[in-house]
Amino acid sequence: MIRVLSQYSFNPVVTLILITALFLSACAERGQLAQAPGNTPFWFEPRANQQLDEQVAKFLAEEAAVVVLRASLQGPIDHYDLPALVNRLRQAESSLPVLLYTWNSRYLAKGNRSGKEIMRWLAQESALQMTSLKGTPMPSFGDVMNPDYRRRTVEAIVKALEQSGADGVAVDLAVRTPRFRPKPLAERCAAHPEFCGQYAQGMDALFARLDEALGERPLLYNGLWNLDRGMLDDQVELLKHADAAIVEYFGMNPREKGHSFSQDILPYLKVMQHLKAEKQLFVFGRGPWAYTDYQEDYLWQRYLYCAFLLAKQNNTLFKYHASFQVPTHVGRSGGLDVYADWRLDLGEPEGAYQLKKGLYTRKFEKGMVVVAPDDGEGGTLTLDASFYTPEGKRVQRAINLSPGEGQILFKQRLNRKSASHGIDAQSADSPLSHWQGAQLIQDEEKVPYVRLSNVTKALEGEHDLLLNPVRSLRMPATLNLKVRLREAGARVLLVAEVDDPKRRTPWVVIELAPPKKVRLKEKGNPVLFRTPPPRNAHSWPYLSGPPLTPGQWQELKIEGNKLPSQFRFQRWSHIRFVGDVDVMSVSVSK
């Protein structure tokens, strides 16, 4: 759908009145969606169910307020079936809401995730499908105006919810009035204007029926979109029968070339300001799909997070990524990535945001945020005291911001904690000890270590360990490792995130293996975290690391900043153990 927003002037007063009226008319019968102690909403699609092992579950337990899991109902083995994943998250944090991903108005044949599995029946039920302008059934779209379709859909969703053991439901692609998208339905709206109203009534009835069937279990939907005039106001209407909604494209839609503060941020801030207390909004800042350097990506994230903070309320949460997939299919960051900025504590806000000389500001107990809109001219903010950036730089008298820049300022310099990260491989609760083909044993001196053995092709990536999932502008660069190869074919693959001067790839693989008579291949299969490489995947650069001698324990210290390559190191992502390998310790430090 091509935007036509530029044809209309954005009137914040009219939009504010419309949004306020919509929220005041929304029902307040449902309770607020419960949250875990974390402050980040995760809505992600693992490429393989085995990505959600005990280590990732523990990480999510620490960071997440809610998790929407777009995973297959069945995994490669029972340990990774969807009910097992839900239970794993619940064991890691009992208060963490885990929501089942689904559609309720359409069916997409590609992919193999819960939405497809729940709605597969629609492809065979032509009587329950929407018809095109020519009168032919469209297997991808359900007839939400048909009471039988609504009944069948709710029954299928509730059944899958019971099977998965999830706490509630998250509905994707929930367009209330298809005036602008999806295209086949928008064409019907254009040809028959009365169809739009009838479809909207059908979606309202479908959400009302699903709301009733769920009882006290939470209902979330995607989403709030400002893709054309009036669409955002219309989508808010679905909150009458839901606990929460998400903003999918805060800051930009990666599929489109252009973006602006006035169209991609400001309207959502108005929604946040007038959101009813019992409703929730999860705001997903989006990164570009084109190549960006690590710092470019991080500072764009900071800009969007600062913009979010301009209108943040207790019932609004933020996350940033280029795509919801894990690992991301394009761009720098995916559904599991976390940025250190979100952990910063500014305290409670002191009033609403202000606009002065082209800059947006909002004061907090412990500091303030400043935003220069990307469609503005930037500006200078005069300061009445000294402030400090998150990185510890002192700012006095004034601060200059360029268009598309945001800054978090603190009244006091932060106590910067070490970014070092250790993984206990010697504990009975070690994440490694839960893997398939893993044993926790002791050597001759009764020092524990993990013994890994080959796994089946279906579980390729099973022996992957997440190294440093929280991104910052200054990441630790030293990887410490004590391992032993038990056979000549074993190896260790280190995945580093880098900046590429040719702007082609953000990932390289450092291979640790026995010395070879032939030169190491310069490119190879992607080493996607706990995931077999997809078909026709682009190759990743491979670099040679220190050689390993089979049968000997070796203690290694690998400096990312000293890699002999054209790439500029940024972060250790994960490590893969291939074949028969013994592991005693793994850590990342400065």
C-alpha positions as CSV (number, residue, x, y, z in Angstrom):
1,M,0.0,0.0,0.0
2,I,1.5,3.4,-1.0
3,R,1.1,6.1,1.5
4,V,-1.0,9.2,0.6
5,L,-0.4,11.0,3.9
6,S,1.5,13.7,2.1
7,Q,-1.8,14.7,0.4
8,Y,-3.2,15.8,3.7
9,S,-2.0,18.1,6.4
10,F,-1.6,16.6,9.9
11,N,-3.9,18.4,12.3
12,P,-2.8,17.5,15.9
13,V,-5.8,19.2,17.4
14,V,-8.3,17.2,15.3
15,T,-6.4,13.9,15.8
16,L,-6.2,14.5,19.6
17,I,-10.0,15.1,19.8
18,L,-10.7,12.0,17.8
19,I,-8.4,9.8,19.8
20,T,-9.7,11.1,23.1
21,A,-13.2,10.5,22.0
22,L,-12.4,6.9,20.9
23,F,-10.7,6.1,24.2
24,L,-13.5,7.6,26.3
25,S,-16.0,5.4,24.4
26,A,-13.9,2.3,24.9
27,C,-15.3,-0.3,27.4
28,A,-13.3,-0.7,30.6
29,E,-14.6,-4.1,31.6
30,R,-11.4,-6.1,31.2
31,G,-8.6,-5.9,33.7
32,Q,-5.1,-4.8,32.7
33,L,-2.7,-7.3,31.3
34,A,-0.5,-8.5,34.1
35,Q,3.3,-7.8,33.8
36,A,6.4,-9.6,34.9
37,P,9.2,-7.6,36.7
38,G,11.0,-6.8,33.4
39,N,10.2,-3.7,31.4
40,T,10.5,-4.9,27.8
41,P,7.7,-6.4,25.7
42,F,8.9,-9.2,23.5
43,W,7.0,-10.2,20.4
44,F,9.2,-12.5,18.4
45,E,9.4,-15.3,15.9
46,P,12.1,-17.9,16.5
47,R,13.3,-19.5,13.2
48,A,13.5,-22.7,15.1
49,N,11.8,-23.7,18.4
50,Q,15.1,-24.9,19.9
51,Q,16.2,-21.2,20.2
52,L,14.2,-21.0,23.4
53,D,16.4,-23.1,25.6
54,E,16.9,-22.6,29.4
55,Q,19.5,-19.9,28.9
56,V,17.2,-17.8,26.7
57,A,14.3,-18.5,29.1
58,K,16.3,-17.1,32.0
59,F,17.3,-14.1,30.0
60,L,13.7,-13.3,29.1
61,A,12.7,-13.8,32.8
62,E,15.0,-11.0,33.7
63,E,14.1,-8.6,30.9
64,A,10.5,-9.3,29.8
65,A,7.3,-7.8,30.9
66,V,5.3,-9.9,28.5
67,V,6.3,-12.4,25.7
68,V,4.4,-13.0,22.5
69,L,5.7,-16.2,21.1
70,R,5.3,-16.9,17.4
71,A,6.5,-20.5,17.5
72,S,5.4,-23.8,16.0
73,L,3.1,-25.9,18.1
74,Q,5.5,-28.8,17.5
75,G,9.3,-28.7,17.8
76,P,11.9,-31.1,16.4
77,I,11.7,-33.0,19.8
78,D,9.4,-32.9,22.8
79,H,11.8,-30.6,24.6
80,Y,11.0,-27.9,22.1
81,D,7.2,-28.3,21.6
82,L,5.3,-25.1,22.2
83,P,3.8,-26.3,25.5
84,A,7.4,-27.1,26.7
85,L,8.6,-23.6,25.7
86,V,5.7,-21.9,27.6
87,N,6.3,-24.0,30.6
88,R,10.1,-23.2,30.5
89,L,9.3,-19.5,30.5
90,R,6.9,-20.0,33.4
91,Q,9.4,-21.9,35.4
92,A,12.0,-19.1,34.8
93,E,9.5,-16.4,35.9
94,S,6.1,-17.4,37.2
95,S,4.6,-14.0,36.7
96,L,5.7,-13.7,33.0
97,P,2.6,-13.6,30.7
98,V,3.2,-15.7,27.6
99,L,0.8,-15.1,24.8
100,L,0.0,-17.4,21.9
101,Y,0.5,-15.8,18.4
102,T,-2.4,-16.2,16.0
103,W,-4.4,-14.5,13.2
104,N,-8.2,-14.2,13.4
105,S,-9.1,-12.7,10.0
106,R,-6.8,-14.4,7.5
107,Y,-4.5,-17.3,6.7
108,L,-1.0,-17.1,5.2
109,A,0.2,-20.4,3.6
110,K,3.9,-19.7,3.9
111,G,5.9,-20.1,7.1
112,N,5.4,-22.7,9.8
113,R,4.3,-20.9,12.9
114,S,1.3,-21.0,15.2
115,G,-0.7,-18.6,13.2
116,K,-0.6,-20.9,10.1
117,E,-1.3,-24.0,12.2
118,I,-4.3,-22.5,13.9
119,M,-5.9,-21.1,10.8
120,R,-5.0,-23.8,8.3
121,W,-8.6,-25.0,8.0
122,L,-9.7,-21.8,6.3
123,A,-7.9,-22.8,3.0
124,Q,-10.4,-25.7,2.7
125,E,-13.6,-23.8,3.7
126,S,-14.5,-21.7,0.6
127,A,-17.9,-20.9,2.1
128,L,-16.1,-19.0,5.0
129,Q,-13.7,-17.2,2.8
130,M,-13.9,-13.6,1.6
131,T,-14.8,-13.2,-2.1
132,S,-13.0,-10.9,-4.6
133,L,-14.6,-8.3,-6.7
134,K,-15.1,-11.0,-9.3
135,G,-17.0,-13.1,-6.8
136,T,-14.3,-15.8,-6.4
137,P,-13.2,-17.1,-2.9
138,M,-9.9,-15.8,-1.5
139,P,-8.3,-18.5,0.7
140,S,-6.1,-16.0,2.5
141,F,-9.0,-14.0,3.9
142,G,-11.8,-15.1,6.3
143,D,-15.3,-13.6,6.0
144,V,-15.5,-11.9,9.4
145,M,-19.0,-10.8,8.5
146,N,-20.1,-14.4,8.6
147,P,-21.2,-15.6,12.1
148,D,-20.1,-19.2,11.3
149,Y,-16.7,-17.9,10.5
150,R,-16.4,-16.0,13.7
151,R,-17.6,-19.1,15.7
152,R,-15.1,-21.4,13.9
153,T,-12.2,-19.0,14.4
154,V,-12.8,-18.5,18.1
155,E,-13.1,-22.2,18.6
156,A,-9.8,-22.9,16.8
157,I,-7.9,-20.2,18.8
158,V,-9.2,-21.3,22.1
159,K,-8.4,-24.9,21.3
160,A,-4.8,-24.0,20.4
161,L,-4.5,-21.9,23.5
162,E,-5.5,-24.8,25.7
163,Q,-3.0,-27.1,23.9
164,S,-0.1,-24.6,24.2
165,G,-0.8,-23.8,27.9
166,A,-0.2,-20.1,27.1
167,D,-1.7,-17.4,29.3
168,G,-3.5,-15.5,26.5
169,V,-3.7,-14.6,22.9
170,A,-1.9,-12.1,20.6
171,V,-3.7,-11.4,17.3
172,D,-1.6,-10.3,14.3
173,L,-2.7,-8.4,11.2
174,A,-5.9,-7.2,12.9
175,V,-7.2,-4.6,10.4
176,R,-10.6,-3.3,11.5
177,T,-11.6,-1.3,8.4
178,P,-9.6,-2.5,5.3
179,R,-9.8,0.9,3.5
180,F,-6.1,1.0,2.9
181,R,-4.8,-2.6,3.5
182,P,-4.7,-5.5,2.8
183,K,-4.9,-4.7,-0.9
184,P,-7.5,-7.2,-2.0
185,L,-10.0,-6.0,0.6
186,A,-9.1,-2.4,0.0
187,E,-10.1,-2.9,-3.6
188,R,-13.5,-4.1,-2.4
189,C,-13.8,-1.0,-0.1
190,A,-13.1,1.3,-3.0
191,A,-15.6,-0.4,-5.3
192,H,-18.3,-0.8,-2.6
193,P,-18.0,1.8,0.2
194,E,-20.7,0.0,2.3
195,F,-18.4,-3.1,2.5
196,C,-15.9,-1.2,4.7
197,G,-18.5,-0.5,7.4
198,Q,-19.8,-4.1,7.3
199,Y,-16.3,-5.5,7.6
200,A,-15.6,-3.3,10.6
201,Q,-18.8,-4.5,12.3
202,G,-17.7,-8.0,11.7
203,M,-14.2,-7.5,13.2
204,D,-15.8,-5.8,16.2
205,A,-18.1,-8.8,16.6
206,L,-15.2,-11.2,16.2
207,F,-13.1,-9.5,18.8
208,A,-16.1,-9.3,21.2
209,R,-16.7,-13.1,20.8
210,L,-13.0,-13.9,21.3
211,D,-12.9,-11.6,24.3
212,E,-15.9,-13.4,25.9
213,A,-14.4,-16.8,25.2
214,L,-11.1,-15.9,26.8
215,G,-12.6,-14.7,30.0
216,E,-9.9,-13.2,32.2
217,R,-7.1,-14.3,29.9
218,P,-5.5,-11.4,28.2
219,L,-6.1,-10.4,24.6
220,L,-3.5,-8.3,22.6
221,Y,-3.6,-7.2,19.0
222,N,-1.4,-5.8,16.3
223,G,-1.9,-3.0,15.8
224,L,-2.0,0.7,15.7
225,W,-0.9,1.9,12.3
226,N,-0.8,5.4,10.9
227,L,-0.6,4.3,7.3
228,D,-3.3,6.7,6.0
229,R,-5.7,9.3,7.2
230,G,-8.1,8.0,9.9
231,M,-6.6,4.6,10.1
232,L,-5.0,5.1,13.6
233,D,-8.2,6.4,15.1
234,D,-10.1,3.4,13.6
235,Q,-7.7,0.8,14.9
236,V,-8.0,2.2,18.4
237,E,-11.6,1.0,18.4
238,L,-10.5,-2.6,18.7
239,L,-9.3,-1.8,22.3
240,K,-13.0,-2.0,23.3
241,H,-12.5,-5.8,23.4
242,A,-8.8,-6.1,24.1
243,D,-6.4,-5.5,26.9
244,A,-3.5,-4.1,24.9
245,A,-2.4,-3.1,21.4
246,I,1.0,-2.7,19.8
247,V,2.5,0.0,17.6
248,E,4.4,-2.0,14.9
249,Y,6.1,0.9,13.1
250,F,7.2,3.5,15.6
251,G,9.7,5.8,13.8
252,M,9.6,4.0,10.4
253,N,8.2,1.3,8.3
254,P,11.4,-0.6,7.1
255,R,9.5,-1.5,3.9
256,E,9.3,2.2,2.9
257,K,12.0,4.6,2.0
258,G,10.8,7.7,3.8
259,H,9.9,8.4,7.5
260,S,9.2,11.4,9.6
261,F,8.6,12.4,13.2
262,S,5.3,14.1,12.2
263,Q,3.8,10.9,10.7
264,D,5.7,8.0,12.3
265,I,6.1,9.2,15.9
266,L,3.9,12.2,16.9
267,P,0.5,10.6,16.3
268,Y,1.5,7.6,18.5
269,L,2.6,10.0,21.3
270,K,-0.9,11.5,21.2
271,V,-2.4,8.0,21.7
272,M,0.0,7.2,24.5
273,Q,-0.9,10.4,26.3
274,H,-4.6,9.6,26.3
275,L,-4.5,5.8,26.8
276,K,-7.0,4.7,29.5
277,A,-5.2,3.4,32.6
278,E,-6.6,-0.2,32.3
279,K,-5.3,-0.5,28.7
280,Q,-1.7,-1.1,27.6
281,L,0.3,-0.1,24.6
282,F,3.6,-1.8,23.5
283,V,5.6,0.5,21.2
284,F,8.1,-1.2,18.8
285,G,10.7,1.2,17.5
286,R,11.9,-0.1,14.1
287,G,15.3,-0.1,12.6
288,P,16.2,0.0,8.9
289,W,16.6,-3.1,6.7
290,A,19.4,-1.5,4.7
291,Y,22.9,-2.0,6.1
292,T,23.8,0.3,9.0
293,D,26.9,0.5,11.2
294,Y,26.6,-0.7,14.8
295,Q,26.7,2.9,16.1
296,E,24.3,4.2,13.5
297,D,21.8,1.5,14.6
298,Y,22.4,2.2,18.3
299,L,21.9,6.0,18.0
300,W,18.7,5.5,15.8
301,Q,17.4,3.3,18.6
302,R,18.3,6.0,21.2
303,Y,16.4,8.6,19.1
304,L,13.3,6.4,19.0
305,Y,13.6,5.5,22.7
306,C,13.9,9.2,23.6
307,A,10.8,9.9,21.5
308,F,8.9,7.2,23.3
309,L,10.0,8.7,26.7
310,L,8.3,12.0,25.7
311,A,4.9,10.4,26.3
312,K,5.7,7.3,28.4
313,Q,3.1,6.3,30.9
314,N,3.0,3.5,33.4
315,N,1.0,1.4,30.9
316,T,3.3,1.9,27.9
317,L,6.4,-0.2,27.1
318,F,9.1,0.0,24.5
319,K,11.2,-2.3,22.4
320,Y,13.4,-1.8,19.3
321,H,14.4,-4.1,16.5
322,A,14.7,-4.2,12.7
323,S,12.6,-7.4,12.5
324,F,10.6,-9.6,14.9
325,Q,12.5,-12.7,13.8
326,V,15.2,-14.4,15.8
327,P,17.8,-14.1,14.5
328,T,16.7,-11.1,12.4
329,H,16.2,-11.9,8.7
330,V,17.5,-8.4,7.7
331,G,18.9,-5.4,9.5
332,R,21.0,-5.2,12.7
333,S,18.8,-6.5,15.5
334,G,16.0,-9.0,16.0
335,G,13.3,-10.0,18.4
336,L,15.6,-11.0,21.3
337,D,17.9,-8.0,21.3
338,V,18.0,-5.6,24.2
339,Y,19.7,-2.2,24.4
340,A,21.3,-0.9,27.5
341,D,19.5,2.4,27.3
342,W,16.2,0.7,28.4
343,R,17.8,-0.1,31.7
344,L,18.6,3.5,32.6
345,D,16.6,5.0,35.5
346,L,15.4,8.5,34.9
347,G,12.8,8.3,37.7
348,E,9.3,9.6,37.4
349,P,8.4,12.1,34.7
350,E,7.7,15.7,35.8
351,G,4.8,16.8,33.5
352,A,4.2,16.5,29.8
353,Y,6.7,17.0,27.0
354,Q,7.4,20.6,25.7
355,L,8.2,21.9,22.3
356,K,10.5,24.8,22.1
357,K,12.5,26.1,19.1
358,G,12.1,22.9,17.2
359,L,13.2,20.5,20.0
360,Y,11.0,18.3,22.2
361,T,11.9,17.9,25.8
362,R,10.6,16.2,28.9
363,K,11.9,16.5,32.4
364,F,12.2,13.6,34.8
365,E,13.3,13.2,38.5
366,K,16.8,12.3,37.6
367,G,17.3,14.1,34.3
368,M,15.6,14.8,31.0
369,V,15.3,13.7,27.4
370,V,15.7,15.9,24.3
371,V,14.6,15.0,20.8
372,A,15.3,16.7,17.5
373,P,12.7,15.5,14.9
374,D,14.1,13.8,11.9
375,D,11.9,16.0,9.7
376,G,13.0,19.2,11.4
377,E,16.2,21.3,11.4
378,G,17.7,20.3,14.7
379,G,18.5,23.0,17.3
380,T,20.3,24.1,20.5
381,L,18.9,23.6,24.0
382,T,20.1,25.9,26.7
383,L,20.8,24.1,30.0
384,D,20.3,25.6,33.4
385,A,22.7,23.1,35.0
386,S,25.3,20.5,34.1
387,F,24.1,17.1,32.9
388,Y,25.7,13.8,31.9
389,T,25.1,11.5,29.0
390,P,24.8,7.8,29.6
391,E,28.4,7.3,28.5
392,G,29.5,9.8,31.2
393,K,30.2,12.9,29.1
394,R,29.5,16.2,30.9
395,V,27.3,18.6,29.1
396,Q,27.2,22.3,30.2
397,R,25.4,25.5,29.1
398,A,23.9,24.0,25.9
399,I,23.5,20.9,23.8
400,N,23.3,20.8,20.0
401,L,21.2,18.2,18.3
402,S,21.0,17.3,14.6
403,P,17.8,16.2,13.0
404,G,17.0,12.6,14.0
405,E,19.0,12.7,17.2
406,G,17.8,12.0,20.7
407,Q,19.7,12.4,24.0
408,I,19.2,11.2,27.5
409,L,20.7,13.5,30.1
410,F,21.2,12.8,33.8
411,K,21.7,15.3,36.7
412,Q,24.3,13.0,38.2
413,R,27.1,11.0,36.5
414,L,26.0,7.3,36.3
415,N,28.0,4.6,38.1
416,R,29.1,2.6,35.1
417,K,29.0,-1.1,35.8
418,S,31.3,-3.6,34.1
419,A,29.8,-5.1,31.0
420,S,31.6,-8.4,31.7
421,H,29.5,-11.5,31.3
422,G,30.4,-14.9,32.7
423,I,28.6,-18.2,32.0
424,D,28.9,-20.9,34.7
425,A,29.6,-24.1,32.8
426,Q,30.5,-26.0,35.9
427,S,27.1,-25.9,37.7
428,A,24.3,-28.4,37.7
429,D,22.1,-25.5,36.6
430,S,24.5,-24.6,33.7
431,P,22.6,-23.7,30.5
432,L,24.9,-26.2,28.7
433,S,23.9,-29.1,30.9
434,H,20.3,-28.9,29.6
435,W,21.3,-29.5,26.0
436,Q,20.8,-32.7,24.1
437,G,24.0,-34.7,23.9
438,A,25.4,-33.0,27.0
439,Q,26.8,-34.4,30.3
440,L,28.0,-32.7,33.4
441,I,31.0,-34.7,34.6
442,Q,34.3,-34.2,36.6
443,D,37.9,-34.6,35.6
444,E,40.6,-36.4,37.5
445,E,40.9,-33.6,40.0
446,K,37.1,-33.5,40.4
447,V,36.7,-30.2,38.5
448,P,33.3,-30.2,36.7
449,Y,32.9,-29.6,33.0
450,V,30.4,-30.2,30.3
451,R,30.9,-33.0,27.8
452,L,29.2,-32.4,24.5
453,S,28.6,-35.0,21.8
454,N,27.2,-34.8,18.2
455,V,23.5,-34.2,17.8
456,T,21.2,-34.9,14.8
457,K,21.0,-32.7,11.8
458,A,17.5,-31.5,12.9
459,L,19.1,-30.1,16.1
460,E,21.9,-28.3,14.4
461,G,22.7,-25.3,16.5
462,E,21.6,-27.1,19.7
463,H,25.1,-26.4,21.2
464,D,25.0,-22.7,20.8
465,L,25.6,-20.4,23.8
466,L,24.4,-16.8,23.9
467,L,27.3,-14.5,24.8
468,N,26.2,-10.9,25.2
469,P,22.6,-10.1,24.3
470,V,22.5,-6.6,25.8
471,R,23.8,-4.0,23.4
472,S,25.7,-0.9,24.4
473,L,28.0,1.6,22.7
474,R,31.0,0.1,24.5
475,M,30.9,-3.7,24.5
476,P,33.5,-6.0,26.1
477,A,35.9,-7.4,23.5
478,T,37.7,-10.2,25.2
479,L,36.3,-13.8,25.0
480,N,37.8,-16.2,27.5
481,L,37.4,-19.9,26.8
482,K,38.6,-23.2,28.3
483,V,37.8,-26.1,26.0
484,R,39.1,-29.5,24.8
485,L,38.4,-31.1,21.5
486,R,37.9,-34.9,21.7
487,E,38.3,-35.6,18.0
488,A,39.9,-34.1,15.0
489,G,36.6,-33.1,13.3
490,A,35.4,-31.1,16.3
491,R,35.6,-27.3,16.2
492,V,34.4,-24.1,17.9
493,L,32.7,-21.3,16.0
494,L,32.7,-17.8,17.4
495,V,30.2,-15.4,16.0
496,A,31.1,-11.7,16.2
497,E,29.1,-8.7,15.2
498,V,31.2,-6.3,13.1
499,D,31.2,-3.2,11.0
500,D,32.0,-4.0,7.3
501,P,33.6,-1.2,5.4
502,K,31.9,-2.6,2.3
503,R,28.6,-2.5,4.1
504,R,27.6,-6.0,3.2
505,T,27.5,-8.1,6.4
506,P,27.3,-7.4,10.1
507,W,28.5,-11.0,11.0
508,V,31.7,-12.9,10.8
509,V,32.7,-16.4,12.1
510,I,36.0,-17.1,13.8
511,E,36.8,-20.8,13.5
512,L,38.8,-22.6,16.2
513,A,39.9,-26.0,14.9
514,P,42.9,-28.3,14.6
515,P,45.6,-27.1,12.2
516,K,44.7,-27.8,8.5
517,K,46.9,-28.5,5.6
518,V,44.6,-26.5,3.3
519,R,43.7,-22.8,3.8
520,L,40.5,-22.1,5.7
521,K,37.6,-21.3,3.5
522,E,36.9,-17.6,3.4
523,K,33.1,-18.0,3.4
524,G,30.7,-20.5,4.7
525,N,27.2,-21.2,6.0
526,P,25.6,-18.7,8.3
527,V,25.9,-19.7,12.0
528,L,22.5,-18.5,13.0
529,F,21.9,-18.8,16.8
530,R,20.5,-22.3,17.6
531,T,19.2,-22.5,14.1
532,P,20.0,-24.6,11.0
533,P,21.0,-22.4,8.1
534,P,18.1,-21.6,5.7
535,R,18.2,-22.7,2.1
536,N,19.9,-20.3,-0.3
537,A,21.3,-18.3,2.6
538,H,24.0,-15.7,2.0
539,S,27.4,-16.9,3.1
540,W,29.2,-15.3,6.0
541,P,32.9,-14.5,6.1
542,Y,35.0,-17.0,8.0
543,L,38.2,-16.0,9.8
544,S,40.9,-18.4,11.2
545,G,41.4,-18.3,15.0
546,P,44.0,-19.9,17.2
547,P,44.5,-23.6,16.4
548,L,43.3,-26.3,18.8
549,T,45.0,-29.5,19.6
550,P,42.6,-32.5,20.0
551,G,42.9,-34.2,23.4
552,Q,44.3,-31.2,25.2
553,W,42.6,-28.7,27.5
554,Q,43.4,-25.2,26.1
555,E,42.7,-21.9,27.8
556,L,42.2,-19.1,25.2
557,K,41.8,-15.3,25.4
558,I,40.6,-13.9,22.1
559,E,40.7,-10.2,21.7
560,G,37.9,-9.1,19.3
561,N,39.6,-5.7,18.7
562,K,42.7,-7.5,17.4
563,L,41.2,-9.8,14.9
564,P,43.4,-9.9,11.8
565,S,40.7,-8.8,9.3
566,Q,39.2,-5.9,7.4
567,F,36.2,-5.9,9.8
568,R,35.8,-3.7,12.8
569,F,34.7,-5.7,15.9
570,Q,31.6,-4.6,17.8
571,R,30.2,-7.4,19.9
572,W,30.4,-11.1,20.7
573,S,27.1,-12.6,19.8
574,H,27.2,-16.4,20.4
575,I,29.4,-19.5,20.3
576,R,28.8,-22.8,18.7
577,F,30.4,-26.1,19.7
578,V,30.5,-28.6,16.9
579,G,31.1,-32.3,17.5
580,D,32.8,-33.9,20.5
581,V,33.9,-30.9,22.7
582,D,34.5,-30.5,26.4
583,V,33.7,-27.1,27.9
584,M,35.0,-25.9,31.3
585,S,34.5,-22.1,31.2
586,V,33.2,-19.3,29.0
587,S,33.2,-15.6,29.7
588,V,33.3,-12.2,28.0
589,S,35.3,-9.3,29.6
590,K,36.8,-6.0,28.8
